[in-house]
């Protein structure tokens, strides 16, 4: 049996892209705050007072992952949970002053990192890249809870 060309496998390329992003993130942005944690901070800057479930939906994290991210950010003193006055069972999330300062600092660093990450592409190619990867990512969201179960083909 012949080997397959992994350059034609989107999962393989996505993993390589993620590895490159992880390396750049750790060297240029932060070793303490992860990219998903930054996404949560960023979401709460844009929409303060969201509940945990909604933040998870906004950033594309499942329930257990968003719970751990929120917990870590809370332990670092970057966000506070306040009981929802409309629904005492729910907590709303807000960034602390330190959370806002951290977001501001990391926003500058992420902009620099993205310039390095996307440097191989022209501005037009970057727009196309974002359009294509967004379309694939959006379509993949539907695979999480498909109407019909996905079955491996023989």
Secondary structure per residue as TSV (DSSP state, phi and psi in degrees):
chain	resnum	aa	ss	phi	psi
A	1	X	-	360.0	136.3
A	2	X	-	-82.7	148.9
A	3	X	-	-70.8	149.1
A	4	X	-	-88.9	156.2
A	5	X	-	-85.5	105.1
A	6	X	G	-65.1	-17.7
A	7	X	G	-66.7	-11.8
A	8	X	G	-104.1	7.8
A	9	X	-	-104.6	110.6
A	10	X	H	-59.7	-35.3
A	11	X	H	-63.7	-40.4
A	12	X	H	-63.9	-45.6
A	13	X	H	-66.6	-37.6
A	14	X	H	-64.3	-39.7
A	15	X	H	-64.2	-43.1
A	16	X	H	-63.0	-41.3
A	17	X	H	-62.9	-43.3
A	18	X	H	-63.9	-39.2
A	19	X	H	-62.3	-42.7
A	20	X	H	-64.9	-42.0
A	21	X	H	-62.2	-44.6
A	22	X	H	-60.3	-44.6
A	23	X	H	-61.7	-48.7
A	24	X	H	-63.4	-41.5
A	25	X	I	-57.7	-49.6
A	26	X	I	-66.4	-31.0
A	27	X	I	-90.4	-30.4
A	28	X	I	-108.4	-22.3
A	29	X	I	-111.6	-67.0
A	30	X	-	-165.5	140.5
A	31	X	S	-92.4	-15.2
A	32	X	S	-95.5	-43.6
A	33	X	S	-99.4	123.3
A	34	X	-	-81.2	166.4
A	35	X	H	-59.3	-45.2
A	36	X	H	-62.6	-35.3
A	37	X	H	-65.9	-40.3
A	38	X	H	-62.0	-39.8
A	39	X	H	-59.3	-38.9
A	40	X	H	-67.0	-46.9
A	41	X	H	-55.9	-46.1
A	42	X	H	-63.0	-41.0
A	43	X	H	-63.3	-40.0
A	44	X	H	-76.3	-20.1
A	45	X	H	-70.3	-42.7
A	46	X	H	-71.7	-37.6
A	47	X	S	-138.4	76.8
A	48	X	T	-62.8	146.6
A	49	X	T	88.3	15.3
A	50	X	E	-77.9	157.4
A	51	X	E	-87.0	166.7
A	52	X	H	-58.7	-43.9
A	53	X	H	-60.5	-44.1
A	54	X	H	-66.5	-41.3
A	55	X	H	-60.0	-44.7
A	56	X	H	-57.9	-42.6
A	57	X	H	-64.0	-42.6
A	58	X	H	-61.7	-37.8
A	59	X	H	-100.0	-1.1
A	60	X	T	75.5	37.3
A	61	X	-	-113.8	141.3
A	62	X	-	-72.1	170.8
A	63	X	H	-59.1	-45.0
A	64	X	H	-71.2	-36.7
A	65	X	H	-68.6	-44.2
A	66	X	H	-65.8	-34.9
A	67	X	H	-61.9	-43.0
A	68	X	H	-68.2	-41.1
A	69	X	H	-62.1	-46.0
A	70	X	H	-61.9	-42.8
A	71	X	H	-61.1	-45.5
A	72	X	H	-64.6	-42.9
A	73	X	H	-64.8	-36.8
A	74	X	H	-65.1	-44.3
A	75	X	H	-63.2	-30.2
A	76	X	T	-81.0	-4.1
A	77	X	T	77.5	23.5
A	78	X	S	-95.7	-18.6
A	79	X	E	-145.4	157.4
A	80	X	E	-120.1	148.6
A	81	X	E	-104.5	129.6
A	82	X	E	-124.5	139.9
A	83	X	E	-64.3	135.0
A	84	X	-	-68.8	120.3
A	85	X	S	-64.6	-22.6
A	86	X	S	-84.4	-26.6
A	87	X	-	-146.8	100.2
A	88	X	T	-61.9	-13.1
A	89	X	T	-84.0	-13.7
A	90	X	-	-106.9	146.3
A	91	X	E	-112.9	140.5
A	92	X	E	-104.9	147.7
A	93	X	E	-109.8	135.9
A	94	X	E	-139.2	143.0
A	95	X	E	-74.2	143.8
A	96	X	-	-79.1	174.0
A	97	X	H	-58.5	-40.4
A	98	X	H	-65.0	-37.3
A	99	X	H	-62.9	-41.3
A	100	X	H	-65.9	-41.7
A	101	X	H	-63.6	-42.4
A	102	X	H	-63.3	-44.1
A	103	X	H	-59.4	-46.2
A	104	X	H	-59.8	-46.2
A	105	X	H	-62.6	-45.2
A	106	X	H	-71.5	-28.9
A	107	X	H	-60.7	-42.5
A	108	X	H	-63.8	-44.5
A	109	X	H	-66.5	-38.5
A	110	X	H	-66.7	-34.8
A	111	X	H	-62.3	-43.5
A	112	X	H	-64.3	-44.3
A	113	X	H	-60.8	-42.4
A	114	X	H	-63.6	-35.0
A	115	X	H	-61.6	-44.2
A	116	X	H	-66.6	-45.1
A	117	X	H	-60.2	-39.8
A	118	X	T	-97.6	4.4
A	119	X	T	-53.9	-33.0
A	120	X	T	-66.9	-11.0
A	121	X	S	-109.6	143.2
A	122	X	-	-70.6	168.7
A	123	X	H	-57.9	-42.6
A	124	X	H	-64.8	-41.9
A	125	X	H	-65.9	-36.4
A	126	X	H	-62.2	-42.7
A	127	X	H	-62.0	-43.4
A	128	X	H	-64.6	-44.1
A	129	X	H	-56.0	-49.3
A	130	X	H	-63.4	-40.8
A	131	X	H	-61.5	-47.2
A	132	X	H	-68.3	-46.5
A	133	X	H	-67.3	-34.8
A	134	X	H	-64.8	-42.0
A	135	X	H	-62.9	-43.1
A	136	X	H	-66.5	-44.6
A	137	X	H	-62.3	-43.3
A	138	X	H	-62.6	-42.2
A	139	X	H	-65.8	-36.4
A	140	X	H	-65.7	-28.6
A	141	X	H	-56.6	-35.7
A	142	X	H	-68.1	-18.1
A	143	X	H	-78.3	-16.3
A	144	X	H	-65.1	-42.3
A	145	X	T	-133.1	68.4
A	146	X	-	-68.4	151.7
A	147	X	S	-63.5	-37.5
A	148	X	S	-118.0	139.8
A	149	X	-	-61.2	142.0
A	150	X	-	-81.2	133.6
A	151	X	-	-122.2	133.3
A	152	X	-	-66.9	135.1
A	153	X	-	-88.7	142.0
A	154	X	-	-66.5	360.0
